[in-house]
């Protein structure tokens, strides 16, 4: 039985890559640093915004002080433009409606900074779609460490035996498995089938409807 689904955010619920890349390249341009393609940013993201900032910063600009300043500049720019090009993946709003109608509890667990997560999810999906929307918080290890997942499940009363983790990257599959949960990979996100298969995804979804099919088979 599956009674709770935990979703990754970027690359799973929302296609955020263009706004992330634009904000990062804006910071790079301001500093006279090289910029990167959107495809490159698909591999820079996934481990939290501080790690993204480190990855697009030249090695000569990676002192703790410079990284802190770059993080602040990126965060301000991204916050102001995080809804310029971002959009839900096709069929995702309908999937969430269907899960809600079937009484499936849903939550978001992301490595994106916590202060961004709630605002961006509610902007695109409205309020009340998720029991909890949680991003990266100070003092809590980022995915794939399972500590944040354990805390979230405890807060919402989710039983690990009836909880599914869904994401688009190796980080998400490892997170689910580290928390002793089945982990499904989605193929419309930032990475791809080869990466998800290599880390042992328990199932793959090519469309949001595949998630519903998986749920229905598990709950027969």
Buried (B, 14 or more C-beta within 10 A) or exposed (E): EBBBBBBBBBBBBBBBBBBBBBBBBBBBEEBEBEBBEEEEBBEBBBBBBBBBBBBBBEEEBEEEEBBEBBBEBBBEBBBEBBBEBBEBBEBBBEBBEBBBEEEBBBBBBBBBBBEBBBEBBBEBBEEEBBBBBBBBEEEBEBBBBBBBBBBBBEEBEBEEEBBBBBBBBBBBBBBBBBBEBBBBBBBBBBBBEEBBEEBEBBBBBEBBEBBBEBBEEEEE
